[in-house]
Amino acid sequence: MGGGDLPEDVVGGLRKCLDQDWTAGSSRQVFLICDAPCHGREYFTGYDNYPDGSPEGHKLEPLMKEFESKNIAFTVIKLDENCNKMIEAMQKNHSGLQVTDLV
C-alpha cells in the first residue's frame, strides 16, 4: 500500500503462498481478492514504480503454472477493472482458475 502507484506486489505474495508447507492430503485452495493489478507494464498501463514487474524478479505466469502443477485450486475475486489484464494472464497459465467479478 502506498508508494504513489496503483499496482501492488501481488506476485511477491503469490510466491510466499507457494513457499508455504502444503501438507500432503490437505485441501489446497487460494483466494486472491484484488482491487489493483501486479507490477508490470504488461498488466497495467498507468504509472507503476516497477514497470518491469516484481521488485524481486518473480514472474506471474510461471507462478500460476506452479499453482496448477501443485493442484492448488485458485479463485480470484475481482473488485476493480484495473485487474483485467493480470487476471487474463493468470487464466492463461492456470486452467482451473475461477473468477468472481464484484465490480
N, C-alpha and C positions, 0 to 999 in steps of 0.2 A: 504494500500500500504506500502511496506517496511516490515521490521521485519525479513528479511533473509529467508523467506519460500515462496512457491508459493501460497498455499491456502489463501483464504480471508474469511472475516466474512459474507459470503452470508446469512447464517441462521439468523444472527442478523438483517440484512437488511430486510429479509422476515418478521421477527417478527414485525419490525417497520411498514412495509407496512400493515400488518394485523391490527395493532393497530390504523390505520387511521380511520376517520369517513366516512364510506362508506354510503353515503346518499341513502335512500330507493328510488328505481326507477332510480338510476343513472346507467350509463354504467360502468360495473366492469371488468376491463382488466388490467393485469400486463404484462409488457415486461421485461424480465431479459436478459441482454446482458452480456455474461460471457466469460472470457478468462482464468479463474482459478476456481478450484473447491472450495467448502466449506471445512472448517477444519474437520478432522476426518479420521482415517486410513481406514475406510470403503469406502471412496470416493477418496483417493489419497494415493499412495504407497511411495512417496518420503518424503523428510524431511518436517515436519509440526510442528510448535511451539505448536500447540494444537492437538496432535494426538487423544485425546479422544473426540474431537468435539468442538462445540461452547464454547467460554470462559464464556458465560452467562448460559450455560447448556441447551440451546434450541436444539431441535431435528428436523431435516429436515422432516422426514416422517409425524409426526403429524401436522406440519405447512402446508404441502401440502394438507393433508386431510382437514384442516380448510379452505384453499382457495377453495377447491371443495365444501365443505358444505355451504359456503357463496356464492356460484355461481359466483365466481370470475374466469373469463377466464384467462388462463396463457399461455404465449408464451415465450420460451427460444430461444435466438439467440446465437448459439454456435460459438465461434471464435477459439477454441483450443480443441484438442483431450483429453487434461487432464481433461476435464469436463464430459467425458462419464459416469463414474461410478455415479457421482452425478445426472446426467440427468436421468439415468436408475432408480435410487431410486425415483426421482421426478415423473416419468411416472407411477411407480407402485402405487403411492399414490394420483394421480390426473388424473382421466380417460380422461379428455378433454385436457390435456397438449399438446401443439403444439411445435414442434422443427423445427427451421430453422438452417440448417447447413451451415456456411460460411467458413468452413475450406478448 
